[in-house]
């Protein structure tokens, strides 16, 4: 499979597209100005605890109160809180923890009110960004991720990624990390560390410790003032690239010379074998997204309906509780093909496209997919296996359940950020305001007649000029007697009707003159 990473520089950020065999499968928009982004670390203050929810609500300065569940407190929460108090009180003046006495871990099934109290200071990290009516979700299990390792303060555990399967390599990495990690810090060794030298790992430990020192200094400088942000990725694009570059790519194409040289230099030092994969796009006649056909795919893939090659289509709907995806066979049905085989073919094609759409739109939470009904259990199993195979490259954690007899597939997918929406693909309809429906014609006519009666009888107007959409004008003048004539019989006053194709279907206005100089405000 050909995997390409396309990076487009924008004002103050970047757009990153991941292509697999030239098909767009992931799209990321990075905005450094975001105030409450994923991974940002805050010094917050507890507003209240809710034992019934096993949760606390924390003030981090966001519009909506942030949510912290007991399971996200971190077993070492007492050590965290003790250390923060000491830094604020100037008892601890160093970021190193060799002289810090770790506190007992909390019970995993305990009561949140026994751990937290109102107005407690907490160091928290945004685990999920605000979504819909919900505020950000927080975690006290603060980690400092690097390319090869993840640093975990107030822990002594060293663990190695399960994807590194050779026992000798696992032992080698554990031995190196145990020798270089600071006291009272834990380390998670990532898959990318496989085969790396001790000096490379030591350099990354120093970089991560520098970030930890910055957090501690920021807490001390603010003298316990909360809420305050104590650490944010200085370059969100670089942070995302760090995550993406843990995977392998055949090509990494950028349109920014500065980023191009940074990547080339970085790879030359750490990954010489990847240096040749970094390319600079310098086509003056087409943007990088246009040249690699990313723009065209974006325009066709982010609508409510997504068409499939077979003529079938899927419909993607969103609610606050879940996402619902419906598979429709369309009208291109070959009468010579068995209905079960046709349904299976469409469902398999839809499963591949749905897996792509989940990654592309970054849909998270509960997802229900309504496939075309299949009578045979082995066919339902084939659709289930196809979905699992297609999501193997998905970096988000997910769980998929087999199809029910009704053709429903239920799944959950990790939601860290709100789903991706592109305002330049679809615009809100100015007529229906996004509702998808407009006022019924009869109700519109009733409203016009009510306002007409009010103007003639209550305000005693004699001459009225009514401007409406051409369809409505035709309706008002249609037949004998027309509505326009009926109004004359009823009010003994004539209403002149004009059509304007620039009006919305449910738009109308009254004027006292034909030139529309004097509008009557209703």
Secondary structure, 3 states (H helix, E strand, C coil): CCEEEEEEEECCEEEEEEEECCEEEEEEEEECCCCCCCCCEEEEEEEEEEHHHCEEEEECCCCCCEEEEHHHCCCCHHHHHHHHHHHHCCCCCCCCCCCCCCCCCCCCCCCHHHCCCCCCEEEEEEEECCECCECCEEECCCCEECCCEEEEECCCCEEECCCCCCHHHHHHHHHHHHHHCCCCEEEEECHHHCCCCHHHHHHHHHHHHHHHHHHHHHHHHCCCCCCEEEECCCCHHHHHHHHHCCCCCCEEEECCHHHHHHHHHHHHHHCHHHHHHEEECCCCCCCHHHHCCHHHHHHHHCCCEEECCCCCEEEEEECCCEEEEEEECCCCCCCCCCHHHHHHHHHHHHHHHHHHHHHHHCCCEEEEEECCCCCCHHHHHHHHHHHHHHCCCCCCCEEECCCCCCCEEEEEECCCCCCCCCCCCCCCCCCCCCCCCCCCHHHHHHHHHHHHHHHHHHCCCCCEEEEECHHHHHHHHCCCCCHHHHHHHHHCCCEEEEECCCCCCCCEEEECCCCCCCEECC
